[in-house]
Amino acid sequence: MQQVPLGKTGLQVGVAGLGSGGSSRLGQGYGLAATDSIAVVKAAFDLGVSFFDTAAVYKTESIVGEALKDHRDQVVLSTKAQIIKPGSPALGNELAPPAQIRASLEASLGNLQTDYVDVFHLHGVMPDQYDHCRNHLVPELIQMREQGKIRFFGITERFISDTNHTMLAKALNDDIWDVMMVGFNLINPSARKSVFPLTRQKGVATLIMFAVRAALSKQAALTDLLHELADQQLIEPELANAAAPLGFLTDAGAARSIMDAAYRFCRFEPGAEVILTGTGSIDHLRENIRSICDDALPDGVLRRLDDLFGHIDTVSGN
Ligand SMILES: NC(=O)c1ccc[n+]([C@@H]2O[C@H](COP(=O)([O-])OP(=O)(O)OC[C@H]3O[C@@H](n4cnc5c(N)ncnc54)[C@H](OP(=O)(O)O)[C@@H]3O)[C@@H](O)[C@H]2O)c1
């Protein structure tokens, strides 16, 4: 596994990181036994993965903790706290008080069987929720870091709604965050302009999510998304109506599949550090790690992707 620096944290991690959220949640999303999900995490470790992401809300922390309990010093653990009050709408303004964040971290430490978390994120922050995070929650994070319970501060965007990275652009004005989780994929590469130049300049680490979502793994979802973009007059209708709109990715052997191309696209983007992949299948995990560790896509393919989608910032690919 290729190693990459995690921003200026001083940590080095494998370029492919295991995500335990998404719709799969290590297979818990479709009823996999906990022992099978634990086996996925262990397989990732054996394949050289050293960055493991989870979150209180995923309910996969205890699986990650159990799988990695004998390797604590060899892995980087990343988890997250919800910044809304329990039961309130994700986009709403019923925001968590500092004590909720502390209680969330304490529960995460128990679930993860550890006494510190390497990266502790505020989870899925919307632009209008950011000031509360900075003004009310960060002081609590600082205390928890002083107590040795957190090593680095992270923040994740809600890419499904905030497709043009408004929250992260705000957060990049503050020198608070060590790590940012960024939505980025070949259909919405807008972080290239609005996030990566500043994260690179400031040494903020990036974790890439949404490399592959429904539109890059399911033909019907891709068709729907392309029609949405054509309706917005952001792509030509001919592309939306084509039988194989992304066929050029696999033609002439440039990539093994759209998914393979999607992971390699992210891996070689300057400013993209750890590429997250989530699954409940060891076969999928192997395939995805192979893609993330493969070569860059040919220049001609990258140019064509840029022509087609380089300007898109209105969809997440979900
Ligand atoms: N705002 C946030 O903080 C936020 C939001 C989203 C994600 N995340 C984090 O980022 C990680 C990555 O998220 P993501 O959005 O990129 O999605 P993901 O978790 O990587 O999910 C990928 C999906 O594709 C399927 N899949 C994976 N490999 C496959 C393969 N080779 N062939 C066919 N299907 C495959 C998986 O299901 P199978 O089990 O069937 O393989 C899963 O449903 C998450 O796990 C989570 O840790 C954070």
The ligand as an SDF file (V2000), in Angstrom:
LIG
                    3D

 48 52  0  0  0  0  0  0  0  0999 V2000
  -20.4570   13.6140    5.8030 N   0  0  0  0  0  0  0  0  0  0  0  0
  -19.7430   12.5620    6.1910 C   0  0  0  0  0  0  0  0  0  0  0  0
  -19.0900   12.6340    7.2050 O   0  0  0  0  0  0  0  0  0  0  0  0
  -19.6890   11.3140    5.3400 C   0  0  0  0  0  0  0  0  0  0  0  0
  -20.6160   11.1010    4.3310 C   0  0  0  0  0  0  0  0  0  0  0  0
  -20.4760    9.9810    3.5290 C   0  0  0  0  0  0  0  0  0  0  0  0
  -19.4400    9.0950    3.7770 C   0  0  0  0  0  0  0  0  0  0  0  0
  -18.5540    9.2890    4.7970 N   0  0  0  0  0  0  0  0  0  0  0  0
  -17.4200    8.3630    5.0710 C   0  0  0  0  0  0  0  0  0  0  0  0
  -16.7630    8.1350    3.8520 O   0  0  0  0  0  0  0  0  0  0  0  0
  -16.7480    6.7210    3.5770 C   0  0  0  0  0  0  0  0  0  0  0  0
  -16.8500    6.5310    2.0740 C   0  0  0  0  0  0  0  0  0  0  0  0
  -18.1550    6.9400    1.7160 O   0  0  0  0  0  0  0  0  0  0  0  0
  -18.6930    6.9360    0.2560 P   0  0  0  0  0  0  0  0  0  0  0  0
  -19.7590    7.9570    0.2000 O   0  0  0  0  0  0  0  0  0  0  0  0
  -17.5490    7.1120   -0.6770 O   0  0  0  0  0  0  0  0  0  0  0  0
  -19.3900    5.5140    0.1040 O   0  0  0  0  0  0  0  0  0  0  0  0
  -18.8790    4.0710    0.5780 P   0  0  0  0  0  0  0  0  0  0  0  0
  -19.0580    3.9430    2.0710 O   0  0  0  0  0  0  0  0  0  0  0  0
  -17.5120    3.8640    0.0320 O   0  0  0  0  0  0  0  0  0  0  0  0
  -19.9560    3.1520   -0.1080 O   0  0  0  0  0  0  0  0  0  0  0  0
  -19.7290    2.5190   -1.3440 C   0  0  0  0  0  0  0  0  0  0  0  0
  -20.9550    1.7110   -1.7370 C   0  0  0  0  0  0  0  0  0  0  0  0
  -20.6690    0.9610   -2.9050 O   0  0  0  0  0  0  0  0  0  0  0  0
  -20.7080   -0.4590   -2.6430 C   0  0  0  0  0  0  0  0  0  0  0  0
  -19.4570   -1.0010   -3.1980 N   0  0  0  0  0  0  0  0  0  0  0  0
  -18.2000   -0.8040   -2.7250 C   0  0  0  0  0  0  0  0  0  0  0  0
  -17.3100   -1.4300   -3.5220 N   0  0  0  0  0  0  0  0  0  0  0  0
  -18.0070   -2.0100   -4.5150 C   0  0  0  0  0  0  0  0  0  0  0  0
  -17.6280   -2.7880   -5.6380 C   0  0  0  0  0  0  0  0  0  0  0  0
  -16.3540   -3.0480   -5.9070 N   0  0  0  0  0  0  0  0  0  0  0  0
  -18.6150   -3.2320   -6.4680 N   0  0  0  0  0  0  0  0  0  0  0  0
  -19.9140   -2.9340   -6.2280 C   0  0  0  0  0  0  0  0  0  0  0  0
  -20.3320   -2.2010   -5.1560 N   0  0  0  0  0  0  0  0  0  0  0  0
  -19.3870   -1.7390   -4.3100 C   0  0  0  0  0  0  0  0  0  0  0  0
  -20.7790   -0.6120   -1.1420 C   0  0  0  0  0  0  0  0  0  0  0  0
  -21.6230   -1.6770   -0.7710 O   0  0  0  0  0  0  0  0  0  0  0  0
  -21.1260   -3.1920   -0.5900 P   0  0  0  0  0  0  0  0  0  0  0  0
  -21.1410   -3.4340    0.8710 O   0  0  0  0  0  0  0  0  0  0  0  0
  -22.1610   -3.9630   -1.3210 O   0  0  0  0  0  0  0  0  0  0  0  0
  -19.7680   -3.3260   -1.2050 O   0  0  0  0  0  0  0  0  0  0  0  0
  -21.3880    0.7230   -0.6930 C   0  0  0  0  0  0  0  0  0  0  0  0
  -22.7820    0.6580   -0.7020 O   0  0  0  0  0  0  0  0  0  0  0  0
  -17.9420    6.1820    4.3450 C   0  0  0  0  0  0  0  0  0  0  0  0
  -17.8710    4.8030    4.5490 O   0  0  0  0  0  0  0  0  0  0  0  0
  -17.8500    6.9940    5.5880 C   0  0  0  0  0  0  0  0  0  0  0  0
  -16.8450    6.4530    6.4330 O   0  0  0  0  0  0  0  0  0  0  0  0
  -18.6670   10.4060    5.5770 C   0  0  0  0  0  0  0  0  0  0  0  0
  1  2  1  0
  2  3  2  0
  2  4  1  0
  4  5  1  0
  4 48  2  0
  5  6  2  0
  6  7  1  0
  7  8  2  0
  8  9  1  0
  8 48  1  0
  9 10  1  0
  9 46  1  0
 10 11  1  0
 11 12  1  0
 11 44  1  0
 12 13  1  0
 13 14  1  0
 14 15  2  0
 14 16  1  0
 14 17  1  0
 17 18  1  0
 18 19  2  0
 18 20  1  0
 18 21  1  0
 21 22  1  0
 22 23  1  0
 23 24  1  0
 23 42  1  0
 24 25  1  0
 25 26  1  0
 25 36  1  0
 26 27  1  0
 26 35  1  0
 27 28  2  0
 28 29  1  0
 29 30  1  0
 29 35  2  0
 30 31  1  0
 30 32  2  0
 32 33  1  0
 33 34  2  0
 34 35  1  0
 36 37  1  0
 36 42  1  0
 37 38  1  0
 38 39  2  0
 38 40  1  0
 38 41  1  0
 42 43  1  0
 44 45  1  0
 44 46  1  0
 46 47  1  0
M  CHG  2   8   1  16  -1
M  END
$$$$
